[in-house]
Amino acid sequence: MGDEVDLEDLLSVLSPEEVAALVDEMAADPDDKHMPASVRTAYRCEKEPTGELNRDSLINCINEIALNTPDKEEKVKYEPGVKRGKTFTPVYNESQMAEMDKADAGQVKLDPDEEEALANASVDDIMALADILNTNPQDFVMEAYADPLQYFEPDPPNETNPKEVLEKLKSNDRDCKDVNLNNLGGISEQEFCDIFNTLRNNDNITKFSACNVDLSDFAVQTLCAALDQNSSLKSLSIENNRVSPDALADLFESAASPNNGLLEIRVASQQQEKMGQRVEERIAAAICKNPRLMKAGITLEFKEIVARVSKHMINNMDKLRVTRLKDGVAPGAGVKWTAARTLD
């Protein structure tokens, strides 16, 4: 404690000039809010005031001084496109060079002729080329140097035999619970009708998929008639076909009957995407009458219809949850929990 020096004692021995110099050294940051505004700069005006402030006269005086002050002579005259002074050349170590080489290897490079043509192209040329490629001119250069596309192995072909499926459905095979006819070509309309007719007396099938098989309206009408007598089917998917909007509305109306047990219907990506308000109102009315449906794969255009359908299906899921709780099934029952690992 005895070695400490009082700051007030140090300041008292300094002269006014030394105090002013110390304040000027402390005023290094003009944005320091802890310092008074008058001491945030090292400039000190020692001139006598000439009178009251006249803003217009001050501005005219500043402009006059600026115009009369000669410009500093440049040591090297300015020339467009010529760098004055020493040019900075970055130096990279081995790890940085390796990272740069790796980044360059992952970029798409054009041929030298294409690179030169693109570099010398004018704005009109870029816009014309972007118009040919049907893209935005501002994004054309970014798309030309985009990252390479990631390759994914195609799905294996569907090897399901429709005739074998028909025989199993006719015999009400217990092992035939999931039927997948996706992406199968050459299935006639009569074969689809025969397959759908077998659903009338089948109580084992739970899931049926027939996507991208050129399904027609007549076959869908046969399916609608079969759904009135089938209560085991829970999931139905007929996406990416050429079913008309009215046939889709008939399908949802048949699914609303109390004789079937469909929980999920997927009918998106048909040949005619826009169905119109009349058909969408039919579909929404059929879904709102269905007390079981919880998932509907369909693209609706009108927001009011989307909100109404979504609210009804959420209510259906909530009813199932309430019924499960009333039956004494606790939340999470039947789930196999993994024991926590310890450090022992």
Stockholm file with secondary structure:
# STOCKHOLM 1.0

chainA/1-344         MGDEVDLEDLLSVLSPEEVAALVDEMAADPDDKHMPASVRTAYRCEKEPTGELNRDSLINCINEIALNTPDKEEKVKYEPGVKRGKTFTPVYNESQMAEMDKADAGQVKLDPDEEEALANASVDDIMALADILNTNPQDFVMEAYADPLQYFEPDPPNETNPKEVLEKLKSNDRDCKDVNLNNLGGISEQEFCDIFNTLRNNDNITKFSACNVDLSDFAVQTLCAALDQNSSLKSLSIENNRVSPDALADLFESAASPNNGLLEIRVASQQQEKMGQRVEERIAAAICKNPRLMKAGITLEFKEIVARVSKHMINNMDKLRVTRLKDGVAPGAGVKWTAARTLD
#=GR chainA/1-344 SS CTTCCCHHHHHHTSCHHHHHHHHHHHTTCTTCTTSCGGGSSSCCCCSCCCSSCCHHHHHHHHHHHHHHSCCCCCSSCCCTTCCCSCCCCCCCCHHHHHHHHHHHHTSCCCCHHHHHHHHSCCHHHHHHHHHHTTSCHHHHHHHHTCCCCCCCCCCCCCCCCHHHHHHHHHTTCTTCCEEECTTCCCCCHHHHHHHHHGGGGCCSCCEEECCSSCCCHHHHHHHHHHHTTCCSCCEEECCSSCCCHHHHHHHHHHHTSTTCCCCEEECCSCSCCCCHHHHHHHHHHHHHHCSSCCEEECCCCCHHHHHHHHHHHHHHHHHHHHHHHHTTCCTTTTCCCCCCCCCC
#=GC SS_cons         CTTCCCHHHHHHTSCHHHHHHHHHHHTTCTTCTTSCGGGSSSCCCCSCCCSSCCHHHHHHHHHHHHHHSCCCCCSSCCCTTCCCSCCCCCCCCHHHHHHHHHHHHTSCCCCHHHHHHHHSCCHHHHHHHHHHTTSCHHHHHHHHTCCCCCCCCCCCCCCCCHHHHHHHHHTTCTTCCEEECTTCCCCCHHHHHHHHHGGGGCCSCCEEECCSSCCCHHHHHHHHHHHTTCCSCCEEECCSSCCCHHHHHHHHHHHTSTTCCCCEEECCSCSCCCCHHHHHHHHHHHHHHCSSCCEEECCCCCHHHHHHHHHHHHHHHHHHHHHHHHTTCCTTTTCCCCCCCCCC
//
